[in-house]
Amino acid sequence: MKKITLTIESASGLHARPAGTFVAKAQNFEAEIGIEKNGNTINGKSIIGILGLAVGPGDEITITADGSDEELAISALERLVKEEIKHQ
């Protein structure tokens, strides 16, 4: 299992559009993807789960990937959060 902790830099957090972007990217991988915030972990391939975490600007999340392509998944999702979601 691979994991990374990131701070959300988007001014609006992970609202519907960036959550959808995250889910679309996560679904490209066979690995199980999880997102944890404040001890609550959800399926990173579920938009409802992500919205339920209520991730706001400045919040820290931990993304986990467990499976055959976990390294690729973590790299791609880290890049997504740092570069693309930051501007949505």
PDB file with one MODEL, atoms N, CA, C and O in Angstrom:
MODEL        1
ATOM      1  N   MET A   1       0.848  -1.183   0.000  1.00  0.00           N
ATOM      2  CA  MET A   1       0.000   0.000   0.000  1.00  0.00           C
ATOM      3  C   MET A   1       0.886   1.235   0.000  1.00  0.00           C
ATOM      4  O   MET A   1       1.886   1.303   0.715  1.00  0.00           O
ATOM      5  N   LYS A   2       0.503   2.200  -0.807  1.00  0.00           N
ATOM      6  CA  LYS A   2       1.185   3.497  -0.882  1.00  0.00           C
ATOM      7  C   LYS A   2       0.236   4.553  -0.346  1.00  0.00           C
ATOM      8  O   LYS A   2      -0.982   4.434  -0.480  1.00  0.00           O
ATOM      9  N   LYS A   3       0.807   5.597   0.268  1.00  0.00           N
ATOM     10  CA  LYS A   3      -0.040   6.693   0.729  1.00  0.00           C
ATOM     11  C   LYS A   3       0.734   7.994   0.724  1.00  0.00           C
ATOM     12  O   LYS A   3       1.964   8.017   0.779  1.00  0.00           O
ATOM     13  N   ILE A   4      -0.018   9.066   0.658  1.00  0.00           N
ATOM     14  CA  ILE A   4       0.553  10.407   0.664  1.00  0.00           C
ATOM     15  C   ILE A   4      -0.419  11.342   1.372  1.00  0.00           C
ATOM     16  O   ILE A   4      -1.634  11.213   1.222  1.00  0.00           O
ATOM     17  N   THR A   5       0.113  12.274   2.135  1.00  0.00           N
ATOM     18  CA  THR A   5      -0.717  13.274   2.806  1.00  0.00           C
ATOM     19  C   THR A   5      -0.511  14.615   2.106  1.00  0.00           C
ATOM     20  O   THR A   5       0.619  15.049   1.885  1.00  0.00           O
ATOM     21  N   LEU A   6      -1.615  15.255   1.764  1.00  0.00           N
ATOM     22  CA  LEU A   6      -1.597  16.518   1.023  1.00  0.00           C
ATOM     23  C   LEU A   6      -2.492  17.545   1.705  1.00  0.00           C
ATOM     24  O   LEU A   6      -3.463  17.191   2.373  1.00  0.00           O
ATOM     25  N   THR A   7      -2.160  18.799   1.532  1.00  0.00           N
ATOM     26  CA  THR A   7      -3.011  19.899   1.978  1.00  0.00           C
ATOM     27  C   THR A   7      -3.773  20.418   0.772  1.00  0.00           C
ATOM     28  O   THR A   7      -3.186  20.662  -0.282  1.00  0.00           O
ATOM     29  N   ILE A   8      -5.069  20.586   0.924  1.00  0.00           N
ATOM     30  CA  ILE A   8      -5.911  21.080  -0.173  1.00  0.00           C
ATOM     31  C   ILE A   8      -5.701  22.586  -0.313  1.00  0.00           C
ATOM     32  O   ILE A   8      -5.963  23.349   0.616  1.00  0.00           O
ATOM     33  N   GLU A   9      -5.226  23.000  -1.481  1.00  0.00           N
ATOM     34  CA  GLU A   9      -4.931  24.409  -1.730  1.00  0.00           C
ATOM     35  C   GLU A   9      -6.038  25.125  -2.494  1.00  0.00           C
ATOM     36  O   GLU A   9      -5.996  26.346  -2.642  1.00  0.00           O
ATOM     37  N   SER A  10      -7.019  24.385  -2.976  1.00  0.00           N
ATOM     38  CA  SER A  10      -8.130  24.982  -3.691  1.00  0.00           C
ATOM     39  C   SER A  10      -8.933  25.884  -2.753  1.00  0.00           C
ATOM     40  O   SER A  10      -9.209  25.506  -1.614  1.00  0.00           O
ATOM     41  N   ALA A  11      -9.301  27.051  -3.219  1.00  0.00           N
ATOM     42  CA  ALA A  11     -10.047  28.005  -2.395  1.00  0.00           C
ATOM     43  C   ALA A  11     -11.428  27.490  -1.999  1.00  0.00           C
ATOM     44  O   ALA A  11     -12.024  27.985  -1.042  1.00  0.00           O
ATOM     45  N   SER A  12     -11.934  26.510  -2.720  1.00  0.00           N
ATOM     46  CA  SER A  12     -13.262  25.975  -2.401  1.00  0.00           C
ATOM     47  C   SER A  12     -13.224  24.520  -1.948  1.00  0.00           C
ATOM     48  O   SER A  12     -14.278  23.901  -1.796  1.00  0.00           O
ATOM     49  N   GLY A  13     -12.036  23.959  -1.727  1.00  0.00           N
ATOM     50  CA  GLY A  13     -11.934  22.587  -1.242  1.00  0.00           C
ATOM     51  C   GLY A  13     -12.287  21.578  -2.319  1.00  0.00           C
ATOM     52  O   GLY A  13     -12.123  21.838  -3.511  1.00  0.00           O
ATOM     53  N   LEU A  14     -12.770  20.433  -1.890  1.00  0.00           N
ATOM     54  CA  LEU A  14     -13.170  19.388  -2.837  1.00  0.00           C
ATOM     55  C   LEU A  14     -14.682  19.393  -3.003  1.00  0.00           C
ATOM     56  O   LEU A  14     -15.364  18.463  -2.573  1.00  0.00           O
ATOM     57  N   HIS A  15     -15.201  20.440  -3.626  1.00  0.00           N
ATOM     58  CA  HIS A  15     -16.631  20.508  -3.917  1.00  0.00           C
ATOM     59  C   HIS A  15     -16.925  19.609  -5.118  1.00  0.00           C
ATOM     60  O   HIS A  15     -16.052  18.846  -5.534  1.00  0.00           O
ATOM     61  N   ALA A  16     -18.097  19.677  -5.670  1.00  0.00           N
ATOM     62  CA  ALA A  16     -18.565  18.723  -6.684  1.00  0.00           C
ATOM     63  C   ALA A  16     -17.642  18.590  -7.897  1.00  0.00           C
ATOM     64  O   ALA A  16     -17.316  17.470  -8.290  1.00  0.00           O
ATOM     65  N   ARG A  17     -17.216  19.692  -8.494  1.00  0.00           N
ATOM     66  CA  ARG A  17     -16.404  19.594  -9.716  1.00  0.00           C
ATOM     67  C   ARG A  17     -15.055  18.912  -9.452  1.00  0.00           C
ATOM     68  O   ARG A  17     -14.726  17.950 -10.144  1.00  0.00           O
ATOM     69  N   PRO A  18     -14.261  19.378  -8.470  1.00  0.00           N
ATOM     70  CA  PRO A  18     -12.986  18.685  -8.240  1.00  0.00           C
ATOM     71  C   PRO A  18     -13.164  17.264  -7.707  1.00  0.00           C
ATOM     72  O   PRO A  18     -12.331  16.399  -7.977  1.00  0.00           O
ATOM     73  N   ALA A  19     -14.223  17.013  -6.964  1.00  0.00           N
ATOM     74  CA  ALA A  19     -14.479  15.649  -6.496  1.00  0.00           C
ATOM     75  C   ALA A  19     -14.745  14.741  -7.697  1.00  0.00           C
ATOM     76  O   ALA A  19     -14.259  13.611  -7.744  1.00  0.00           O
ATOM     77  N   GLY A  20     -15.509  15.232  -8.658  1.00  0.00           N
ATOM     78  CA  GLY A  20     -15.774  14.465  -9.876  1.00  0.00           C
ATOM     79  C   GLY A  20     -14.506  14.218 -10.681  1.00  0.00           C
ATOM     80  O   GLY A  20     -14.312  13.135 -11.232  1.00  0.00           O
ATOM     81  N   THR A  21     -13.652  15.223 -10.745  1.00  0.00           N
ATOM     82  CA  THR A  21     -12.372  15.085 -11.436  1.00  0.00           C
ATOM     83  C   THR A  21     -11.514  14.022 -10.757  1.00  0.00           C
ATOM     84  O   THR A  21     -10.891  13.196 -11.423  1.00  0.00           O
ATOM     85  N   PHE A  22     -11.488  14.051  -9.424  1.00  0.00           N
ATOM     86  CA  PHE A  22     -10.711  13.073  -8.661  1.00  0.00           C
ATOM     87  C   PHE A  22     -11.233  11.660  -8.918  1.00  0.00           C
ATOM     88  O   PHE A  22     -10.450  10.749  -9.185  1.00  0.00           O
ATOM     89  N   VAL A  23     -12.535  11.476  -8.838  1.00  0.00           N
ATOM     90  CA  VAL A  23     -13.142  10.159  -9.035  1.00  0.00           C
ATOM     91  C   VAL A  23     -12.856   9.644 -10.447  1.00  0.00           C
ATOM     92  O   VAL A  23     -12.518   8.474 -10.627  1.00  0.00           O
ATOM     93  N   ALA A  24     -12.989  10.509 -11.435  1.00  0.00           N
ATOM     94  CA  ALA A  24     -12.731  10.092 -12.818  1.00  0.00           C
ATOM     95  C   ALA A  24     -11.301   9.593 -12.973  1.00  0.00           C
ATOM     96  O   ALA A  24     -11.064   8.589 -13.645  1.00  0.00           O
ATOM     97  N   LYS A  25     -10.353  10.281 -12.361  1.00  0.00           N
ATOM     98  CA  LYS A  25      -8.950   9.857 -12.431  1.00  0.00           C
ATOM     99  C   LYS A  25      -8.750   8.555 -11.649  1.00  0.00           C
ATOM    100  O   LYS A  25      -8.092   7.636 -12.135  1.00  0.00           O
ATOM    101  N   ALA A  26      -9.313   8.476 -10.446  1.00  0.00           N
ATOM    102  CA  ALA A  26      -9.136   7.298  -9.594  1.00  0.00           C
ATOM    103  C   ALA A  26      -9.682   6.036 -10.258  1.00  0.00           C
ATOM    104  O   ALA A  26      -9.130   4.950 -10.076  1.00  0.00           O
ATOM    105  N   GLN A  27     -10.755   6.172 -11.019  1.00  0.00           N
ATOM    106  CA  GLN A  27     -11.370   5.011 -11.666  1.00  0.00           C
ATOM    107  C   GLN A  27     -10.516   4.430 -12.787  1.00  0.00           C
ATOM    108  O   GLN A  27     -10.801   3.341 -13.285  1.00  0.00           O
ATOM    109  N   ASN A  28      -9.473   5.148 -13.185  1.00  0.00           N
ATOM    110  CA  ASN A  28      -8.559   4.633 -14.206  1.00  0.00           C
ATOM    111  C   ASN A  28      -7.608   3.569 -13.671  1.00  0.00           C
ATOM    112  O   ASN A  28      -6.886   2.942 -14.445  1.00  0.00           O
ATOM    113  N   PHE A  29      -7.600   3.360 -12.369  1.00  0.00           N
ATOM    114  CA  PHE A  29      -6.646   2.448 -11.752  1.00  0.00           C
ATOM    115  C   PHE A  29      -7.351   1.243 -11.150  1.00  0.00           C
ATOM    116  O   PHE A  29      -8.484   1.338 -10.677  1.00  0.00           O
ATOM    117  N   GLU A  30      -6.657   0.105 -11.176  1.00  0.00           N
ATOM    118  CA  GLU A  30      -7.185  -1.111 -10.567  1.00  0.00           C
ATOM    119  C   GLU A  30      -7.075  -1.051  -9.048  1.00  0.00           C
ATOM    120  O   GLU A  30      -7.874  -1.667  -8.341  1.00  0.00           O
ATOM    121  N   ALA A  31      -6.093  -0.315  -8.545  1.00  0.00           N
ATOM    122  CA  ALA A  31      -5.865  -0.232  -7.099  1.00  0.00           C
ATOM    123  C   ALA A  31      -7.095   0.321  -6.390  1.00  0.00           C
ATOM    124  O   ALA A  31      -7.841   1.131  -6.940  1.00  0.00           O
ATOM    125  N   GLU A  32      -7.286  -0.137  -5.159  1.00  0.00           N
ATOM    126  CA  GLU A  32      -8.310   0.457  -4.307  1.00  0.00           C
ATOM    127  C   GLU A  32      -7.773   1.806  -3.837  1.00  0.00           C
ATOM    128  O   GLU A  32      -6.637   1.902  -3.373  1.00  0.00           O
ATOM    129  N   ILE A  33      -8.588   2.832  -3.958  1.00  0.00           N
ATOM    130  CA  ILE A  33      -8.190   4.189  -3.593  1.00  0.00           C
ATOM    131  C   ILE A  33      -9.003   4.617  -2.382  1.00  0.00           C
ATOM    132  O   ILE A  33     -10.222   4.444  -2.352  1.00  0.00           O
ATOM    133  N   GLY A  34      -8.334   5.172  -1.394  1.00  0.00           N
ATOM    134  CA  GLY A  34      -9.012   5.679  -0.213  1.00  0.00           C
ATOM    135  C   GLY A  34      -8.597   7.117   0.048  1.00  0.00           C
ATOM    136  O   GLY A  34      -7.494   7.532  -0.309  1.00  0.00           O
ATOM    137  N   ILE A  35      -9.487   7.868   0.672  1.00  0.00           N
ATOM    138  CA  ILE A  35      -9.166   9.223   1.133  1.00  0.00           C
ATOM    139  C   ILE A  35      -9.547   9.293   2.597  1.00  0.00           C
ATOM    140  O   ILE A  35     -10.654   8.922   2.986  1.00  0.00           O
ATOM    141  N   GLU A  36      -8.609   9.776   3.403  1.00  0.00           N
ATOM    142  CA  GLU A  36      -8.841   9.895   4.843  1.00  0.00           C
ATOM    143  C   GLU A  36      -8.722  11.349   5.260  1.00  0.00           C
ATOM    144  O   GLU A  36      -7.806  12.063   4.852  1.00  0.00           O
ATOM    145  N   LYS A  37      -9.675  11.769   6.087  1.00  0.00           N
ATOM    146  CA  LYS A  37      -9.648  13.105   6.692  1.00  0.00           C
ATOM    147  C   LYS A  37     -10.142  12.961   8.128  1.00  0.00           C
ATOM    148  O   LYS A  37     -11.232  12.443   8.368  1.00  0.00           O
ATOM    149  N   ASN A  38      -9.342  13.416   9.066  1.00  0.00           N
ATOM    150  CA  ASN A  38      -9.717  13.388  10.482  1.00  0.00           C
ATOM    151  C   ASN A  38     -10.186  12.011  10.955  1.00  0.00           C
ATOM    152  O   ASN A  38     -11.151  11.903  11.712  1.00  0.00           O
ATOM    153  N   GLY A  39      -9.498  10.965  10.505  1.00  0.00           N
ATOM    154  CA  GLY A  39      -9.833   9.617  10.962  1.00  0.00           C
ATOM    155  C   GLY A  39     -10.948   8.932  10.203  1.00  0.00           C
ATOM    156  O   GLY A  39     -11.221   7.758  10.448  1.00  0.00           O
ATOM    157  N   ASN A  40     -11.597   9.629   9.291  1.00  0.00           N
ATOM    158  CA  ASN A  40     -12.662   9.037   8.471  1.00  0.00           C
ATOM    159  C   ASN A  40     -12.093   8.686   7.103  1.00  0.00           C
ATOM    160  O   ASN A  40     -11.529   9.547   6.427  1.00  0.00           O
ATOM    161  N   THR A  41     -12.235   7.430   6.690  1.00  0.00           N
ATOM    162  CA  THR A  41     -11.723   6.991   5.400  1.00  0.00           C
ATOM    163  C   THR A  41     -12.881   6.580   4.507  1.00  0.00           C
ATOM    164  O   THR A  41     -13.796   5.875   4.931  1.00  0.00           O
ATOM    165  N   ILE A  42     -12.823   7.033   3.266  1.00  0.00           N
ATOM    166  CA  ILE A  42     -13.873   6.712   2.297  1.00  0.00           C
ATOM    167  C   ILE A  42     -13.245   6.129   1.035  1.00  0.00           C
ATOM    168  O   ILE A  42     -12.031   6.200   0.845  1.00  0.00           O
ATOM    169  N   ASN A  43     -14.075   5.560   0.185  1.00  0.00           N
ATOM    170  CA  ASN A  43     -13.657   5.045  -1.115  1.00  0.00           C
ATOM    171  C   ASN A  43     -13.402   6.238  -2.038  1.00  0.00           C
ATOM    172  O   ASN A  43     -14.308   7.027  -2.308  1.00  0.00           O
ATOM    173  N   GLY A  44     -12.172   6.362  -2.516  1.00  0.00           N
ATOM    174  CA  GLY A  44     -11.800   7.472  -3.392  1.00  0.00           C
ATOM    175  C   GLY A  44     -12.395   7.400  -4.777  1.00  0.00           C
ATOM    176  O   GLY A  44     -12.182   8.300  -5.590  1.00  0.00           O
ATOM    177  N   LYS A  45     -13.138   6.343  -5.063  1.00  0.00           N
ATOM    178  CA  LYS A  45     -13.806   6.221  -6.352  1.00  0.00           C
ATOM    179  C   LYS A  45     -15.298   6.537  -6.221  1.00  0.00           C
ATOM    180  O   LYS A  45     -16.082   6.254  -7.127  1.00  0.00           O
ATOM    181  N   SER A  46     -15.678   7.123  -5.088  1.00  0.00           N
ATOM    182  CA  SER A  46     -17.076   7.458  -4.814  1.00  0.00           C
ATOM    183  C   SER A  46     -17.228   8.965  -4.615  1.00  0.00           C
ATOM    184  O   SER A  46     -16.719   9.520  -3.641  1.00  0.00           O
ATOM    185  N   ILE A  47     -17.920   9.618  -5.530  1.00  0.00           N
ATOM    186  CA  ILE A  47     -18.113  11.058  -5.399  1.00  0.00           C
ATOM    187  C   ILE A  47     -18.927  11.390  -4.144  1.00  0.00           C
ATOM    188  O   ILE A  47     -18.669  12.398  -3.486  1.00  0.00           O
ATOM    189  N   ILE A  48     -19.897  10.555  -3.818  1.00  0.00           N
ATOM    190  CA  ILE A  48     -20.706  10.777  -2.620  1.00  0.00           C
ATOM    191  C   ILE A  48     -19.815  10.698  -1.376  1.00  0.00           C
ATOM    192  O   ILE A  48     -19.947  11.505  -0.456  1.00  0.00           O
ATOM    193  N   GLY A  49     -18.917   9.727  -1.360  1.00  0.00           N
ATOM    194  CA  GLY A  49     -17.993   9.600  -0.234  1.00  0.00           C
ATOM    195  C   GLY A  49     -17.112  10.818  -0.076  1.00  0.00           C
ATOM    196  O   GLY A  49     -16.924  11.314   1.034  1.00  0.00           O
ATOM    197  N   ILE A  50     -16.566  11.306  -1.189  1.00  0.00           N
ATOM    198  CA  ILE A  50     -15.687  12.480  -1.138  1.00  0.00           C
ATOM    199  C   ILE A  50     -16.466  13.696  -0.658  1.00  0.00           C
ATOM    200  O   ILE A  50     -15.989  14.433   0.205  1.00  0.00           O
ATOM    201  N   LEU A  51     -17.648  13.916  -1.202  1.00  0.00           N
ATOM    202  CA  LEU A  51     -18.452  15.066  -0.776  1.00  0.00           C
ATOM    203  C   LEU A  51     -18.812  14.958   0.698  1.00  0.00           C
ATOM    204  O   LEU A  51     -18.884  15.970   1.395  1.00  0.00           O
ATOM    205  N   GLY A  52     -19.039  13.731   1.180  1.00  0.00           N
ATOM    206  CA  GLY A  52     -19.375  13.513   2.580  1.00  0.00           C
ATOM    207  C   GLY A  52     -18.245  13.859   3.539  1.00  0.00           C
ATOM    208  O   GLY A  52     -18.494  14.165   4.705  1.00  0.00           O
ATOM    209  N   LEU A  53     -17.003  13.812   3.061  1.00  0.00           N
ATOM    210  CA  LEU A  53     -15.870  14.198   3.911  1.00  0.00           C
ATOM    211  C   LEU A  53     -15.822  15.697   4.167  1.00  0.00           C
ATOM    212  O   LEU A  53     -15.187  16.148   5.120  1.00  0.00           O
ATOM    213  N   ALA A  54     -16.491  16.468   3.320  1.00  0.00           N
ATOM    214  CA  ALA A  54     -16.517  17.936   3.453  1.00  0.00           C
ATOM    215  C   ALA A  54     -15.106  18.504   3.557  1.00  0.00           C
ATOM    216  O   ALA A  54     -14.776  19.198   4.518  1.00  0.00           O
ATOM    217  N   VAL A  55     -14.281  18.203   2.562  1.00  0.00           N
ATOM    218  CA  VAL A  55     -12.901  18.670   2.537  1.00  0.00           C
ATOM    219  C   VAL A  55     -12.880  20.130   2.102  1.00  0.00           C
ATOM    220  O   VAL A  55     -13.302  20.471   0.997  1.00  0.00           O
ATOM    221  N   GLY A  56     -12.390  20.969   2.977  1.00  0.00           N
ATOM    222  CA  GLY A  56     -12.327  22.392   2.696  1.00  0.00           C
ATOM    223  C   GLY A  56     -10.916  22.862   2.422  1.00  0.00           C
ATOM    224  O   GLY A  56      -9.966  22.086   2.528  1.00  0.00           O
ATOM    225  N   PRO A  57     -10.772  24.134   2.067  1.00  0.00           N
ATOM    226  CA  PRO A  57      -9.445  24.682   1.809  1.00  0.00           C
ATOM    227  C   PRO A  57      -8.581  24.606   3.065  1.00  0.00           C
ATOM    228  O   PRO A  57      -9.029  24.922   4.167  1.00  0.00           O
ATOM    229  N   GLY A  58      -7.339  24.181   2.874  1.00  0.00           N
ATOM    230  CA  GLY A  58      -6.408  24.065   3.990  1.00  0.00           C
ATOM    231  C   GLY A  58      -6.490  22.743   4.738  1.00  0.00           C
ATOM    232  O   GLY A  58      -5.645  22.473   5.591  1.00  0.00           O
ATOM    233  N   ASP A  59      -7.488  21.909   4.440  1.00  0.00           N
ATOM    234  CA  ASP A  59      -7.607  20.609   5.104  1.00  0.00           C
ATOM    235  C   ASP A  59      -6.519  19.661   4.596  1.00  0.00           C
ATOM    236  O   ASP A  59      -6.102  19.733   3.440  1.00  0.00           O
ATOM    237  N   GLU A  60      -6.073  18.778   5.479  1.00  0.00           N
ATOM    238  CA  GLU A  60      -5.142  17.728   5.095  1.00  0.00           C
ATOM    239  C   GLU A  60      -5.913  16.446   4.831  1.00  0.00           C
ATOM    240  O   GLU A  60      -6.799  16.064   5.596  1.00  0.00           O
ATOM    241  N   ILE A  61      -5.560  15.793   3.738  1.00  0.00           N
ATOM    242  CA  ILE A  61      -6.134  14.487   3.425  1.00  0.00           C
ATOM    243  C   ILE A  61      -4.984  13.506   3.183  1.00  0.00           C
ATOM    244  O   ILE A  61      -3.888  13.897   2.780  1.00  0.00           O
ATOM    245  N   THR A  62      -5.255  12.247   3.434  1.00  0.00           N
ATOM    246  CA  THR A  62      -4.304  11.193   3.101  1.00  0.00           C
ATOM    247  C   THR A  62      -4.946  10.318   2.044  1.00  0.00           C
ATOM    248  O   THR A  62      -6.038   9.782   2.234  1.00  0.00           O
ATOM    249  N   ILE A  63      -4.248  10.183   0.925  1.00  0.00           N
ATOM    250  CA  ILE A  63      -4.715   9.344  -0.171  1.00  0.00           C
ATOM    251  C   ILE A  63      -3.948   8.029  -0.090  1.00  0.00           C
ATOM    252  O   ILE A  63      -2.723   8.026   0.022  1.00  0.00           O
ATOM    253  N   THR A  64      -4.665   6.921  -0.148  1.00  0.00           N
ATOM    254  CA  THR A  64      -4.031   5.604  -0.151  1.00  0.00           C
ATOM    255  C   THR A  64      -4.387   4.871  -1.436  1.00  0.00           C
ATOM    256  O   THR A  64      -5.465   5.054  -2.001  1.00  0.00           O
ATOM    257  N   ALA A  65      -3.464   4.047  -1.876  1.00  0.00           N
ATOM    258  CA  ALA A  65      -3.697   3.193  -3.039  1.00  0.00           C
ATOM    259  C   ALA A  65      -3.139   1.819  -2.708  1.00  0.00           C
ATOM    260  O   ALA A  65      -2.012   1.695  -2.230  1.00  0.00           O
ATOM    261  N   ASP A  66      -3.934   0.792  -2.963  1.00  0.00           N
ATOM    262  CA  ASP A  66      -3.523  -0.571  -2.659  1.00  0.00           C
ATOM    263  C   ASP A  66      -3.892  -1.460  -3.831  1.00  0.00           C
ATOM    264  O   ASP A  66      -5.069  -1.719  -4.083  1.00  0.00           O
ATOM    265  N   GLY A  67      -2.882  -1.923  -4.544  1.00  0.00           N
ATOM    266  CA  GLY A  67      -3.132  -2.796  -5.684  1.00  0.00           C
ATOM    267  C   GLY A  67      -1.960  -2.791  -6.639  1.00  0.00           C
ATOM    268  O   GLY A  67      -0.919  -2.194  -6.364  1.00  0.00           O
ATOM    269  N   SER A  68      -2.135  -3.457  -7.755  1.00  0.00           N
ATOM    270  CA  SER A  68      -1.039  -3.663  -8.701  1.00  0.00           C
ATOM    271  C   SER A  68      -0.473  -2.375  -9.293  1.00  0.00           C
ATOM    272  O   SER A  68       0.711  -2.319  -9.626  1.00  0.00           O
ATOM    273  N   ASP A  69      -1.295  -1.350  -9.428  1.00  0.00           N
ATOM    274  CA  ASP A  69      -0.832  -0.082 -10.005  1.00  0.00           C
ATOM    275  C   ASP A  69      -0.845   1.056  -8.972  1.00  0.00           C
ATOM    276  O   ASP A  69      -1.063   2.217  -9.319  1.00  0.00           O
ATOM    277  N   GLU A  70      -0.610   0.709  -7.706  1.00  0.00           N
ATOM    278  CA  GLU A  70      -0.698   1.688  -6.623  1.00  0.00           C
ATOM    279  C   GLU A  70       0.291   2.845  -6.769  1.00  0.00           C
ATOM    280  O   GLU A  70      -0.047   3.987  -6.456  1.00  0.00           O
ATOM    281  N   GLU A  71       1.496   2.566  -7.235  1.00  0.00           N
ATOM    282  CA  GLU A  71       2.479   3.646  -7.389  1.00  0.00           C
ATOM    283  C   GLU A  71       2.040   4.637  -8.455  1.00  0.00           C
ATOM    284  O   GLU A  71       2.142   5.848  -8.260  1.00  0.00           O
ATOM    285  N   LEU A  72       1.554   4.131  -9.579  1.00  0.00           N
ATOM    286  CA  LEU A  72       1.045   5.012 -10.637  1.00  0.00           C
ATOM    287  C   LEU A  72      -0.148   5.817 -10.145  1.00  0.00           C
ATOM    288  O   LEU A  72      -0.268   7.007 -10.436  1.00  0.00           O
ATOM    289  N   ALA A  73      -1.023   5.164  -9.400  1.00  0.00           N
ATOM    290  CA  ALA A  73      -2.221   5.831  -8.895  1.00  0.00           C
ATOM    291  C   ALA A  73      -1.850   6.975  -7.955  1.00  0.00           C
ATOM    292  O   ALA A  73      -2.373   8.081  -8.091  1.00  0.00           O
ATOM    293  N   ILE A  74      -0.959   6.721  -7.010  1.00  0.00           N
ATOM    294  CA  ILE A  74      -0.566   7.769  -6.055  1.00  0.00           C
ATOM    295  C   ILE A  74       0.073   8.936  -6.781  1.00  0.00           C
ATOM    296  O   ILE A  74      -0.235  10.091  -6.488  1.00  0.00           O
ATOM    297  N   SER A  75       0.962   8.651  -7.726  1.00  0.00           N
ATOM    298  CA  SER A  75       1.623   9.719  -8.485  1.00  0.00           C
ATOM    299  C   SER A  75       0.616  10.565  -9.250  1.00  0.00           C
ATOM    300  O   SER A  75       0.673  11.794  -9.218  1.00  0.00           O
ATOM    301  N   ALA A  76      -0.302   9.902  -9.935  1.00  0.00           N
ATOM    302  CA  ALA A  76      -1.290  10.626 -10.743  1.00  0.00           C
ATOM    303  C   ALA A  76      -2.240  11.438  -9.869  1.00  0.00           C
ATOM    304  O   ALA A  76      -2.569  12.574 -10.209  1.00  0.00           O
ATOM    305  N   LEU A  77      -2.680  10.876  -8.757  1.00  0.00           N
ATOM    306  CA  LEU A  77      -3.626  11.584  -7.885  1.00  0.00           C
ATOM    307  C   LEU A  77      -2.940  12.728  -7.141  1.00  0.00           C
ATOM    308  O   LEU A  77      -3.560  13.763  -6.896  1.00  0.00           O
ATOM    309  N   GLU A  78      -1.680  12.555  -6.783  1.00  0.00           N
ATOM    310  CA  GLU A  78      -0.932  13.657  -6.170  1.00  0.00           C
ATOM    311  C   GLU A  78      -0.818  14.825  -7.149  1.00  0.00           C
ATOM    312  O   GLU A  78      -1.074  15.976  -6.793  1.00  0.00           O
ATOM    313  N   ARG A  79      -0.433  14.516  -8.376  1.00  0.00           N
ATOM    314  CA  ARG A  79      -0.310  15.550  -9.409  1.00  0.00           C
ATOM    315  C   ARG A  79      -1.654  16.237  -9.643  1.00  0.00           C
ATOM    316  O   ARG A  79      -1.714  17.457  -9.799  1.00  0.00           O
ATOM    317  N   LEU A  80      -2.721  15.458  -9.668  1.00  0.00           N
ATOM    318  CA  LEU A  80      -4.061  16.006  -9.870  1.00  0.00           C
ATOM    319  C   LEU A  80      -4.423  17.007  -8.773  1.00  0.00           C
ATOM    320  O   LEU A  80      -4.894  18.108  -9.058  1.00  0.00           O
ATOM    321  N   VAL A  81      -4.201  16.616  -7.518  1.00  0.00           N
ATOM    322  CA  VAL A  81      -4.557  17.491  -6.395  1.00  0.00           C
ATOM    323  C   VAL A  81      -3.679  18.739  -6.369  1.00  0.00           C
ATOM    324  O   VAL A  81      -4.174  19.839  -6.123  1.00  0.00           O
ATOM    325  N   LYS A  82      -2.392  18.578  -6.618  1.00  0.00           N
ATOM    326  CA  LYS A  82      -1.451  19.700  -6.542  1.00  0.00           C
ATOM    327  C   LYS A  82      -1.559  20.657  -7.711  1.00  0.00           C
ATOM    328  O   LYS A  82      -1.351  21.859  -7.543  1.00  0.00           O
ATOM    329  N   GLU A  83      -1.881  20.148  -8.896  1.00  0.00           N
ATOM    330  CA  GLU A  83      -1.809  20.987 -10.089  1.00  0.00           C
ATOM    331  C   GLU A  83      -3.171  21.332 -10.701  1.00  0.00           C
ATOM    332  O   GLU A  83      -3.383  22.473 -11.112  1.00  0.00           O
ATOM    333  N   GLU A  84      -4.093  20.375 -10.767  1.00  0.00           N
ATOM    334  CA  GLU A  84      -5.353  20.626 -11.467  1.00  0.00           C
ATOM    335  C   GLU A  84      -6.473  21.061 -10.529  1.00  0.00           C
ATOM    336  O   GLU A  84      -7.119  22.081 -10.768  1.00  0.00           O
ATOM    337  N   ILE A  85      -6.703  20.306  -9.480  1.00  0.00           N
ATOM    338  CA  ILE A  85      -7.793  20.618  -8.563  1.00  0.00           C
ATOM    339  C   ILE A  85      -7.563  21.950  -7.873  1.00  0.00           C
ATOM    340  O   ILE A  85      -8.515  22.654  -7.534  1.00  0.00           O
ATOM    341  N   LYS A  86      -6.322  22.290  -7.670  1.00  0.00           N
ATOM    342  CA  LYS A  86      -5.959  23.559  -7.028  1.00  0.00           C
ATOM    343  C   LYS A  86      -6.607  24.754  -7.736  1.00  0.00           C
ATOM    344  O   LYS A  86      -6.885  25.776  -7.108  1.00  0.00           O
ATOM    345  N   HIS A  87      -6.843  24.621  -9.038  1.00  0.00           N
ATOM    346  CA  HIS A  87      -7.358  25.741  -9.832  1.00  0.00           C
ATOM    347  C   HIS A  87      -8.835  25.627 -10.177  1.00  0.00           C
ATOM    348  O   HIS A  87      -9.349  26.423 -10.963  1.00  0.00           O
ATOM    349  N   GLN A  88      -9.530  24.639  -9.595  1.00  0.00           N
ATOM    350  CA  GLN A  88     -10.969  24.484  -9.934  1.00  0.00           C
ATOM    351  C   GLN A  88     -11.833  25.202  -8.939  1.00  0.00           C
ATOM    352  O   GLN A  88     -13.058  25.183  -9.059  1.00  0.00           O
TER     353      GLN A  88
ENDMDL
END
